[in-house]
Amino acid sequence: MLKRKLIRKISVGLLASAALFSFIIPTQGANAQEVKTNHFRGPIFCPPPFKPWPKPQPPQKPQPDYPQPDNPTQKPVLEAKTINSNKEWSTSDIEITYKPNTFVGSSYVEFHFPYRFHASTRDTLNGKTLDYTQILNDGQTVRVPVYALSSSEFKLVMVRKTLPNAGTHRITAELQQNGKNINHAETTLEIVPR
């Protein structure tokens, strides 16, 4: 009786194994690479619709905080022009006019020039020649003290400068009061090729 039960269990196990292997091992007429199925193979799990993640934005360069006048029509104005020529490597005077359009009080006016623009003691601000202590950063910054009774327009004339290579060059000006830069203005100077 024990032998019969053992033989029955072994035969059931062999039949189950044969059935399992018949699915795995390809037959003579079908190659495993050539098996074609015509039934639908849809996804087993369909996730619910979702909102895509927002695209990462490139980091923004922080802009300095330059306080401006309350009246938008009274924004500071900066103009720059060449007097004799605007061709590269030629010699010309450069006239830069800054109007802060606000009460200047006791402060400094600062002009910042791009590379290859250099102020010197021959240059003038409102008709007065610059002192060597007012010229900073190898001539790329001019910083002059101004007072409540001084002009509301600052005209800097750079005398007989050799103009740099052709292109657009940015010039800035601002007032500096109590360590803060206010009434910031920018302009560009166009230099053309020869």
C-alpha positions in Angstrom: 0.0 0.0 0.0 2.8 2.3 0.8 4.5 1.4 -2.5 1.3 2.3 -4.4 1.0 5.7 -2.8 4.6 6.4 -3.5 4.4 5.3 -7.1 1.2 7.4 -7.6 2.9 10.5 -6.2 5.9 10.0 -8.4 3.8 9.5 -11.5 1.7 12.7 -10.8 4.9 14.6 -10.3 6.4 13.3 -13.6 3.2 14.2 -15.5 3.2 17.7 -14.0 6.9 18.2 -14.9 6.3 16.9 -18.5 3.4 19.4 -18.9 5.6 22.2 -17.6 8.6 21.4 -19.9 6.3 21.0 -22.9 5.7 24.8 -22.7 9.4 25.7 -22.3 11.1 23.4 -24.8 10.2 24.4 -28.4 8.9 21.7 -30.8 10.6 20.6 -34.0 8.4 22.8 -36.2 8.9 25.9 -34.1 12.1 27.6 -33.3 12.2 29.8 -30.2 13.2 32.8 -32.3 10.4 32.4 -34.8 7.5 32.1 -32.4 4.8 34.6 -33.4 1.9 35.6 -31.2 -1.3 37.3 -32.4 -2.8 38.0 -29.1 -2.9 41.4 -27.4 -0.2 42.1 -24.8 -1.5 45.2 -22.9 0.0 46.6 -19.8 -0.8 44.8 -16.6 -1.0 48.0 -14.6 -2.1 51.4 -15.9 -0.9 54.1 -13.5 -3.3 57.1 -13.0 -2.5 60.2 -15.1 -0.1 62.5 -13.3 1.2 66.0 -13.7 4.8 66.2 -15.0 7.4 67.7 -12.8 8.2 71.3 -13.7 11.3 71.8 -15.8 14.3 73.0 -13.8 15.1 76.6 -14.6 18.7 77.8 -15.0 19.9 79.7 -11.9 19.3 83.4 -12.3 22.1 85.8 -11.6 21.1 88.0 -8.7 20.6 91.6 -9.8 21.9 94.3 -7.6 19.3 96.4 -5.8 19.6 99.9 -7.2 16.9 102.1 -5.7 15.3 104.4 -8.4 13.3 107.5 -8.0 9.6 107.2 -7.2 8.5 109.0 -10.3 9.2 106.7 -13.4 9.6 109.7 -15.7 12.5 110.9 -13.6 14.7 107.8 -14.1 18.4 108.5 -14.4 19.8 109.1 -17.8 23.3 108.2 -19.2 24.5 109.1 -22.6 27.9 108.4 -24.3 29.2 109.5 -27.6 32.5 109.8 -29.5 33.3 113.3 -30.8 35.9 112.9 -33.6 35.5 109.3 -34.8 33.8 106.0 -33.8 36.1 103.7 -35.8 38.2 101.2 -33.9 41.8 102.1 -33.1 41.3 105.8 -34.0 41.8 108.7 -31.6 38.7 110.5 -30.3 37.3 112.4 -27.4 34.5 110.6 -25.5 31.7 112.6 -23.9 29.7 110.9 -21.2 26.7 112.7 -19.6 25.0 111.4 -16.5 21.7 112.9 -15.2 20.7 111.2 -11.9 17.3 113.2 -11.9 17.3 113.3 -8.1 18.6 115.4 -5.2 22.3 114.4 -5.0 23.0 115.6 -1.5 26.4 114.6 -0.1 27.5 111.6 -2.2 29.8 110.4 -4.9 29.2 110.0 -8.6 30.8 106.9 -10.1 31.5 106.0 -13.7 32.5 102.5 -14.7 34.1 101.8 -18.1 34.7 98.5 -19.9 38.1 96.9 -20.6 40.4 99.1 -22.7 38.7 102.4 -21.6 41.0 104.3 -19.2 40.4 107.7 -17.6 43.5 109.9 -16.9 44.3 113.2 -15.3 43.7 115.0 -18.7 40.0 114.1 -18.5 37.5 116.6 -17.1 34.2 116.3 -15.1 32.0 119.4 -15.5 35.0 121.4 -16.7 37.4 120.5 -13.9 40.3 118.1 -14.5 40.3 114.8 -12.6 42.6 114.4 -9.7 44.7 111.1 -9.6 42.8 110.1 -6.4 39.5 110.1 -8.3 40.7 107.5 -10.8 40.5 103.9 -9.7 40.9 100.4 -11.1 43.6 101.4 -13.6 41.4 104.1 -15.0 38.3 102.0 -15.4 36.4 103.7 -12.6 36.0 107.4 -11.9 34.7 108.4 -8.4 34.2 112.0 -7.7 32.5 113.5 -4.5 29.5 115.8 -5.1 27.6 118.0 -2.8 24.1 119.4 -2.4 24.8 122.6 -4.3 26.6 120.9 -7.2 25.2 120.4 -10.7 22.4 117.9 -11.4 24.2 116.9 -14.6 27.7 115.4 -14.7 29.6 115.6 -18.0 32.7 113.6 -18.2 35.0 114.3 -21.2 37.7 111.7 -21.8 40.3 113.5 -23.9 42.1 111.9 -26.9 41.5 108.2 -26.2 42.4 105.4 -28.6 39.2 103.6 -29.2 39.2 99.8 -28.6 38.2 97.1 -31.0 34.9 97.2 -32.8 31.8 96.2 -30.9 29.3 97.4 -28.3 30.9 98.6 -25.0 28.8 99.1 -21.9 29.3 102.1 -19.6 27.5 102.6 -16.2 27.1 105.5 -13.8 25.5 105.8 -10.4 25.4 107.8 -7.2 26.8 106.4 -4.0 25.3 107.6 -0.8 26.0 106.1 2.6 27.7 103.0 1.0 24.6 102.3 -1.2 24.5 102.7 -5.0 21.4 104.6 -6.2 20.2 105.9 -9.5 22.1 103.3 -11.5 22.1 104.0 -15.3 23.7 102.2 -18.2 24.4 103.0 -21.8 26.4 101.5 -24.7 29.0 103.0 -27.0 29.1 101.5 -30.5 32.6 101.3 -32.1 32.6 100.3 -35.8 35.3 98.5 -37.7 37.8 100.4 -39.9 
